[in-house]
Amino acid sequence: MKLAFTSQPYAGADSRPTPEVSLDTSVNTLIVATPWGSREASRKVIERMLEYLAFASQDREATSPLPRMSCLSNAANNLRTAAMLANDMLYREDNSEEYRSGVELFAATLSQNELSWLQVGGPHLLLGRENRSLLPLGSSVDLALDLNQGASRLPALPAQLLGLDSNVNLTINSFRARPKDSIVLLSHSCVPEHLFSLKSNQLEPQKIVRALSQGDANTAFWLGLLSIQAEASDLTHSELTNGDVA
């Protein structure tokens, strides 16, 4: 299986930074890095993570620079190590003396049929599968939602960022991926109710953005759609023996 990705921002009346996105097919990994401060910080995080992931994929016996967690798969451990190295780099280069830039991070890697992902801050994640309603996978309460006390919403403000401290709180998880699975990524202070009524066959980014903007035209947000696609090599043994392939 392989990953495919598309995204679309909505400006609204307020502001929200547009993420830097990298889909690296050589390591089957998507990285979405949202800059708060210098946009260069997001580019450095992506570059550092992909550098380590490429190294780890070429030399599976190489010693990890960080202790591995026995509760995580090899792919998830590599993703975690890459994020920790990026956090250390960004802290040392940008924030060790004063806060200059931080990054909200989502990264996912597909290894055989396991999709592993990690987050620091947003976006919200929802899984679309088999024409069912979207299933929440992960959500982050940002400061705009946490501090809001009235009917009007505060401008976007993150609660967790990569690179602000020598340590970082990573959220890591995984699931058994299937062809045609989709993950909706939404950078928004809260998930609009409309999204939960959608099914996997209704996930068209332009239509979703249009519907969300009509519900609240003033709030800026960013929408991404990560799709898992089958390849010819994914044919099962039963398909081969049933004569589906000559």
Stockholm file with secondary structure:
# STOCKHOLM 1.0

chainA/1-246         MKLAFTSQPYAGADSRPTPEVSLDTSVNTLIVATPWGSREASRKVIERMLEYLAFASQDREATSPLPRMSCLSNAANNLRTAAMLANDMLYREDNSEEYRSGVELFAATLSQNELSWLQVGGPHLLLGRENRSLLPLGSSVDLALDLNQGASRLPALPAQLLGLDSNVNLTINSFRARPKDSIVLLSHSCVPEHLFSLKSNQLEPQKIVRALSQGDANTAFWLGLLSIQAEASDLTHSELTNGDVA
#=GR chainA/1-246 SS CEEEEEEEEECCSSCCCCCEEEEETTTTEEEEEEEESCHHHHHHHHHHHHHHHHHHHHCTTSCCSSCCCTTSCHHHHHHHHHHHHHHHHHIIIIISSSCCCEEEEEEEEEETTEEEEEEESCCEEEEECTTCBCEEEECCCCHHHHHCCSSSCCCCCCSCCBTSSSSCCCEEEEEECCTTCEEEEEESSSCCHHHHTCBGGGCCHHHHHHHHHHHCTTCCEEEEEEEEECCGGGCCHHHHHTTSCC
#=GC SS_cons         CEEEEEEEEECCSSCCCCCEEEEETTTTEEEEEEEESCHHHHHHHHHHHHHHHHHHHHCTTSCCSSCCCTTSCHHHHHHHHHHHHHHHHHIIIIISSSCCCEEEEEEEEEETTEEEEEEESCCEEEEECTTCBCEEEECCCCHHHHHCCSSSCCCCCCSCCBTSSSSCCCEEEEEECCTTCEEEEEESSSCCHHHHTCBGGGCCHHHHHHHHHHHCTTCCEEEEEEEEECCGGGCCHHHHHTTSCC
//
